Amino acid sequence: QVQLVESGGGLVQAGGSLRLSCAAAVSIFSISTMGWYRQAPGKQRDLVATITSGGTTNYADSVKGRFTISRDNAKNTVYLQMNSLKPEDTAVYYCNAFYYGPGARKIDYWGQGTQVTVSS
């Protein structure tokens, strides 16, 4: 079982910043698209941002201009820098890694989640 280990969540006031980190197993990091998703209470899990192995990024409209996803291939770690946080950013944030294996089968891994709470 591949592990994704997240860190960096917490409580912050509106307008503040947090940086989430997710360390992945060496065996998959270099070939995986890495991403962050979030799930607020009573809501579905939504995409926040992704970054491919080649560095191409994609963001949800709600976080564009405020959040930045990056990856450090030497450390097998993906980061989510969150600035100008809003109360509506409050959620459990999950790290995700995926790649396509033999037969184009999607192989997915998830972290355990880290709570981000933004107070107004």
SVG drawing of the C-alpha trace seen along z (x, -y; Angstrom):
<svg xmlns="http://www.w3.org/2000/svg" viewBox="-25 -39 41 43">
<polyline fill="none" stroke="black" stroke-width="0.4" points="0.0,0.0 1.5,-3.3 1.4,-6.0 0.7,-9.6 1.6,-11.5 0.0,-14.9 0.9,-17.8 0.4,-21.5 -3.3,-21.8 -4.6,-23.9 -6.6,-26.9 -6.1,-30.3 -7.9,-33.6 -9.5,-34.8 -6.9,-36.4 -4.1,-34.2 -2.0,-31.6 -1.2,-27.9 1.0,-25.5 0.1,-21.9 2.6,-19.2 2.2,-15.7 5.1,-13.2 4.7,-10.2 6.5,-7.0 9.5,-7.2 8.1,-4.4 5.2,-6.4 5.9,-10.1 7.9,-10.7 5.2,-9.2 2.1,-10.5 -0.1,-13.4 -0.4,-14.8 -3.3,-16.8 -5.3,-18.2 -9.0,-17.8 -11.2,-19.0 -14.4,-18.0 -16.5,-20.2 -19.0,-18.7 -22.1,-17.5 -20.5,-18.1 -18.8,-16.1 -15.0,-15.9 -13.9,-18.5 -10.8,-19.2 -8.6,-22.0 -5.5,-21.7 -3.4,-19.2 0.1,-19.1 1.4,-16.6 4.7,-14.9 5.8,-17.5 4.7,-20.4 1.4,-21.4 -1.0,-22.8 -4.8,-23.0 -6.9,-24.9 -10.5,-25.1 -11.9,-28.5 -12.6,-29.2 -8.9,-29.1 -7.2,-30.6 -4.9,-33.4 -4.9,-32.4 -3.5,-28.9 -0.4,-27.5 0.4,-23.9 4.1,-22.8 6.2,-19.7 9.7,-19.0 10.8,-15.9 13.9,-15.5 11.8,-15.2 8.9,-13.3 6.7,-16.0 3.8,-18.1 2.8,-21.4 -0.3,-23.6 0.4,-27.2 -2.9,-28.7 -3.0,-32.5 -5.9,-34.9 -7.8,-32.1 -11.6,-32.5 -14.0,-30.8 -15.4,-28.9 -12.0,-27.2 -12.7,-25.3 -12.6,-21.6 -10.6,-18.4 -7.9,-18.5 -6.8,-15.3 -3.7,-14.5 -4.1,-12.4 -1.7,-10.6 -2.6,-8.8 -1.1,-7.3 -2.2,-5.0 -0.9,-1.4 -1.0,1.4 -4.1,1.4 -4.7,-2.3 -6.0,-1.4 -6.1,-4.4 -4.3,-3.7 -5.3,-6.1 -3.9,-6.8 -5.3,-9.0 -3.9,-10.5 -5.6,-10.5 -6.7,-14.1 -5.7,-17.2 -8.2,-19.7 -8.0,-23.3 -10.3,-25.7 -10.5,-29.4 -12.2,-31.6 -14.0,-34.8"/>
</svg>
